[in-house]
Amino acid sequence: MSLMDPRIHQVLDGELPREALPPGLRPALDRLQAAAALLRLGPTGRSVAARVMAEIRRPFPGLLTRLVRWVTERHAITVSLRPVWSLVVAAVVVGVVALIPSRGSEGPSLSAEEGVAQFVGRFPGARSVVVVVLEGDDTGAPVGERADDLDGPRAGETPHELGDALLSREGRPLAAARGDQRHHPHHHRGDHQAPHRAQAHAWF
Amino acid sequence: MTATPKIRSYPQAPGEPLDAEVITRVLSGDAEAFGILIRRYEPGLHRFATRMLGSADAAADAVAEGLVRAYRHLDGCREPARFRTWVYRIVVNRCKSHLSRRPSADLSLDDLPPLPDPADNATALERAEQLTLLTRALAALSAEKREAFVLKHVEGLSYEEMAVVTGARIPTLKMRVHRAREALLGTLKEYQ
């Protein structure tokens, strides 16, 4: 709601002559005009002419010098955002982070003939656990015992004090068997239809 | 009422060179001629900056920075006859930059007008009190309203010139000036 009669604004904006204003409104007009006149009087600060002339007489540094100076000097960088935009920026950042592939969690690179069998065993109270990978038939000959040309770790032991362990080494599953299928064996026996299987032996 | 030009250049006294002539001299290598423009516009720029920033030191910095910047970019002044609005625009932006570095864009009250000397006469005392009151009232305005009011009523710019200087639209500027007047009048009434 306007606190002033619009005609006062019109007079101050030069759209109406002062005489067009009713006498009752003139004190407000006079008060504002007196205030403006008072603000026009001062201030009488020191002249900056000498400072400016001294500055412009100095040779103006080249673009490279200014760039180096700008890069090496401290600058306050302020980013002003409305709260709603900060939420949008946060959502974009989360989206970008989610899209970046996480290299740390990638498994071993596999050829077309290879696969990964993930093996999770829980053996509460076990002193030690050994995982072995079996050849395709059911002869029971552990690959880890007879083959030296296989990639990656084939067997491992849990620390003695751990009774419940995810069998892995350096962040990778311990049981990585060759094959063209993925196997998800559980506890002692894995997928019986698969040509390769993993077994875990626990000692209590 | 006589119509005034919407955008005016500095009123030259007889024998004084026009702004455009001075600018031509400066651009052709006579750097000292820039002093003419400084003497011509510094008082208004300094007054504007002081009213905007509330501090004589900050105002001096803003004006000096603005004038140096104007000199460096003088070849970018496309209409030398309108140097006045061009240089005001630069100093207005310097003031905004100074205000943005503060925690709040409010006017500092550290540099209020000096307290009147009791030895002064009654008129001077009253004037000093009113100036203090006005400075406080200006400080209570937002930076945008303060800028609009000072450009309009202290520097005497037309709305068209203010639009060039601030980059804001004329209806927006009118609204800011109107709101500033109402706020100032309210403050003045309170203290009476």
Boltz contact constraints between the chains, C-beta under 6 A:
constraints:
  - contact:
      token1: [A, 3]
      token2: [B, 182]
      max_distance: 6.0
  - contact:
      token1: [A, 4]
      token2: [B, 182]
      max_distance: 6.0
  - contact:
      token1: [A, 9]
      token2: [B, 178]
      max_distance: 6.0
  - contact:
      token1: [A, 28]
      token2: [B, 185]
      max_distance: 6.0
  - contact:
      token1: [A, 31]
      token2: [B, 188]
      max_distance: 6.0
  - contact:
      token1: [A, 32]
      token2: [B, 181]
      max_distance: 6.0
  - contact:
      token1: [A, 35]
      token2: [B, 134]
      max_distance: 6.0
  - contact:
      token1: [A, 36]
      token2: [B, 153]
      max_distance: 6.0
  - contact:
      token1: [A, 38]
      token2: [B, 130]
      max_distance: 6.0
  - contact:
      token1: [A, 38]
      token2: [B, 131]
      max_distance: 6.0
  - contact:
      token1: [A, 39]
      token2: [B, 154]
      max_distance: 6.0
  - contact:
      token1: [A, 40]
      token2: [B, 154]
      max_distance: 6.0
  - contact:
      token1: [A, 43]
      token2: [B, 50]
      max_distance: 6.0
  - contact:
      token1: [A, 45]
      token2: [B, 46]
      max_distance: 6.0
  - contact:
      token1: [A, 45]
      token2: [B, 56]
      max_distance: 6.0
  - contact:
      token1: [A, 45]
      token2: [B, 60]
      max_distance: 6.0
  - contact:
      token1: [A, 48]
      token2: [B, 60]
      max_distance: 6.0
  - contact:
      token1: [A, 48]
      token2: [B, 63]
      max_distance: 6.0
  - contact:
      token1: [A, 48]
      token2: [B, 64]
      max_distance: 6.0
  - contact:
      token1: [A, 49]
      token2: [B, 38]
      max_distance: 6.0
  - contact:
      token1: [A, 51]
      token2: [B, 64]
      max_distance: 6.0
  - contact:
      token1: [A, 52]
      token2: [B, 38]
      max_distance: 6.0
  - contact:
      token1: [A, 52]
      token2: [B, 64]
      max_distance: 6.0
  - contact:
      token1: [A, 52]
      token2: [B, 67]
      max_distance: 6.0
  - contact:
      token1: [A, 52]
      token2: [B, 68]
      max_distance: 6.0
  - contact:
      token1: [A, 53]
      token2: [B, 35]
      max_distance: 6.0
  - contact:
      token1: [A, 55]
      token2: [B, 68]
      max_distance: 6.0
  - contact:
      token1: [A, 56]
      token2: [B, 31]
      max_distance: 6.0
  - contact:
      token1: [A, 56]
      token2: [B, 71]
      max_distance: 6.0
